[in-house]
Amino acid sequence: MGYTHYWYRPKVIGKKAFSAIVRDFKKIIPALEKAGVVLAGPLGEGEPVITTDIVKFNGSRHCGHPAEHELVIPWPAPGAGGVFAGEPVAGTWFAGHLLMTRACPGDCSYETFYFPRVRELLYEGEQPEENGLWFDFCKTAFRPYDLAVTAFLIIAKHHLKNRIVVRTDGEDAHWADARLLCAIELGYGLGYGINEQRELCAQQASRVGT
């Protein structure tokens, strides 16, 4: 349980396409930092891993944000956005807190975002979906690095077109910041919309033991 993004991708992404994705993602990192998104490596430690064969990052465990809020299984409220844009807690849902903005409880790390050029099997016997694409996901809990994850997926969609399918637990409005960021920094993404299939995604996530 937790706010999650999902995608279905080819097992192998060509070097040219993957390099283009990495190039564009690197271009937006300064803007992410300016917005208060502190990226780190896996598990929130060290530097993010961004190469021509793999992208792997998390929010920073040592982000420096004040530990003022207890955020239990956070979920974005309708229209939520920004990074620490005002009081984060807007109320509760049945499992935890509703947030009006991306925030953290003094630790910006959550689940590591992992996007390799060549995808390895997650478990023995794993198979692609009917469309031949392979399922992956990242639970961000609407931490600040959620903005980096959604922007990366918009970039990947731009370069891979129909070779990647992106889903989300959230609403289209929750991707507005990432769309605007990509449009300003890269010149594309403003018209990107998310086609949700929550039940299918939840079934796939449970299949890999989340």
C-alpha positions, 0 to 999 in steps of 0.5 A: 500500500502506498502512492505508486507509479507503474510502467510497462517497458521493453526488456531491452532499450536501444542505446541511442534511445536510452542515451537520449532519455539520460541526456534529457533527465540530466538537463532537468536536475538543476531545476529539480534541485532549485525546486527543493528536490534533493536526489541521492543514490539507492536507499537514499545514500550517496550520489544518484546513479545516472549512466548510459546503462542505468538510472537509479536514484532516491530522495536523500535520507539526509535532505536537511528538511525539518522533521516537523511532520509525521506522514503516515502512508501519505497520499496526494489530495485532489489538486496536490502539487509543488514541493513543500508549498505550504502546510503539507497535511490536508487531512486523512484517508483511510490508511494515513495522511492526505497531502496538499504538497510533496513533503517529507518527515525529515527523510526524503528517501522512500523506494528507489527508482530503478530504470536500467537499459537492459531489464533483468528478471525480478523473480524466477519465471517472470514473464512479460505482459500480453503486449510484450512489455515488462512491468515495473513500479516505484512507490514514492509516497509523494516525497519531493523526489516524486517530481523527479520520478514523474518527470523521468517517466514523461521523458521516457515516454517522449523518447520511447513513444508506444514502447512504454506504457505509464500508469499511476495511482494519482490523478492527472493533476498530480503530474502537472508539475512534471509536465511543466518542468519538462516543457520549460527545460526540454520543450515537450511534455505539457500535453502529456496525460496519464491513462490510469488502470489502477486495478491492473497495476495493483494486481501486478504489484502484488504479484512481485511481493509489494 
